[in-house]
Amino acid sequence: MSRIRRSHVLVAALAAALCVPASGVAAGSGLPTTIGKGEGALNLIAWEGYTQPQWVKPFEKATGCKVTAKYAGSSDEMVTLMRQGGGTQYDGVSASGDASLRLIYGHDVQPVNPKLIPDFKNFIPALKSPPHNTVKGVHYGISLQWGPNTLLYNTTKVKPAPKSWSVLYSAKYRGKVTVPDNPIQIADAALYLAKTKPSLGIVDPYELNQKQFDAAIDLLERQKPLIKKYWALASDEIDLFKNGGAVVGASWPYQTNTLIAAKAPVRDLIPREGATGWADTWMMSAHAKHPNCMYRWMAWVSTPKVQAQQAIYFGETPANTKACAVMDKLAKGSAAQYHCGASKKYFDSIRFWKTPVADCGNGKNTCMDYTKWQQAWTQLKG
Amino acid sequence: MAASLDAAQGLSRRPPGRPTRAARLRLSGLFWRHPWAKALLLLAPPLLAFLLVYVASLAALFVSSFWTIDPFTSELRHVWNLDNYRTLWEAGAYHSVALRTIGIAAAVTLADAALAFPLGYFMARVAGRRSRAFVFVAVLLPLWSSYLVRVYIWRLILADDGVLNWTLRKVGLPAAHIGYSNWAVWLIFTYVWLPFMILPVYGALERIPESFLEASRDLGAGAWTTFRRVVLPLALPGVVAGSIFTFSLTLGDYVTPLLAGGASSQFIGNVVYDNITTQQTPFAAAFATVPLAVMGVYLLLARRLGAFEAL
């Protein structure tokens, strides 16, 4: 008895000795508690429009971290780039929910300490520890912005104004429809089926069993003859709407903003079935060479001013509630337009992108994982 | 005196001079006696680069097509299997992609041959010195601008509200809805690869001696018979040589289908690219061997038709 107790004491003492915090590192977790000196450089993978000179230039001036950014066109590309060359090439990535979990479980990103981000406390509650970037209470990144995938249409050619996603699946606009060239688009079909074919029992458009998945693919197969083009770049869709190639399509608010700025007769909406959407997170590579600059960057893009600038530029909603006032100062009415500080009800109405996995969330492992989604999408386009 | 004579004859006792000079002499003697040694020395650097860069990467491509990817960690698993080829064989979607790619490559080649022949004939046999130089420049000039720029320009021309339909409407014809379709892909490929067909066809036509045509006429053959029995057979190797370029360039391209294609315009290259961005590299490698095999067969056929003599 006494021997066991002695060994317990020994283990405890050893553990305590190991836990004596090195300067700047939190006890136990190994997370930094202060941001050290910047390393002078920062390499990022970002969505187009996420590293505009408007807020990158002042950041470089303030921190001395020279930003080099590479744009990625899809979540798949982001994951590939983050793994390239042993993961040391890039310090951070603006990952959407359908990439973030893949990066976490692939050990490509490292835990971060949200206490080092002063604006974190001003984030909407839903984005402080969302399931797409926080696993078992460990934060693997700092939420950035979010928004819905919208239905975009030409106001002079599409009459009456659409209220439902059905306009993308009906023959009325045959050859004038465009949707993203992205496997995650299957979720849009599933969301539509969840409302129009309740018998399938689709609860979560990212958790589909074989039967539900087949129904979604079948719907997309029937949509294919109506499609003018599966757009790969946002600029492709903008061209299609400008040149009359497409009059209705699945889109992001960014395209709507760009087209309206070019005086094109377009409008967008969230149809009555609801919408899929994205919630992006800045994540730090597990092998980041410039971690201090990355922390400084995450703190910088969380500030109300930068959050507002990016929200207006891209057409999305900031995570920081303090950004709303700045948005209205920069462009009157923009806070309301992009639902800044929106209610939990609105936030919950958007089905955010996440990586489909075999685990259906109900104890069954019968759901189609993302590899299946990718294969089905390639074959659909074939 | 004796020492300076020695030095003048290169027989000085200074240690560095004698062996290098002697070695140089011996080396040049060796090259004179064995010409193959000289050829080897000349060819060694490019041959080494060829083996390392070209053959080795092709071998790596082929070998990796027999491996698989772990679905959870996306790591390469070095387990030999034929799964990738089985998927290629069994999934109908990949058949249609391969057939579309080969079909459009063949259609582009035929269209380019049909366009290049009269132009090449004009350059070789009809045009004067100055107009020939002008046509030469006109043929080669587009190659000076970026391929991407030319594809984007065609995309604008063929768009529904583009230059083509604007012109058609002006002359009272119905609009052509060929923007973002396989028609657009075919048209753009035909345009961008045309110079690669014109040059070998021109070369082949220019080499036909005028006397052959005169002889044919003297023997009573009409223009059509002369063309069919003399010009065409002699120019054919040039056409086949040009077709190697137009066919293989179309077969391997993925940018034009991506930018100008419609909903069903995937080429083999697009599927390969998609699989690489999703880290399915072994499957990409397996599909990439298909155009290699097609080109192998094509080159064998081309050799039998005498294309390599025309290059």
Interface residues (C-beta under 8 A of the other chain):
Chain A: S74 D76 E77 V79 T80 R83 Y105 G106 G175 K224 P225 I227 K228 K229 Y230 A232 D236 D239 L240 N243 G244 G245 D369 T371 Q374 T378 Q379 L380 K381 G382
Chain B: P71 F72 T73 S74 A91 G92 A93 Y94 S96 V97 R155 L156 A159 D160 D161 G162 H177 G179 Y180 L258 L259 G261 G262 A263 S264 Q266 V271 D274 N275 I276 T277 T278 Q279 Q280
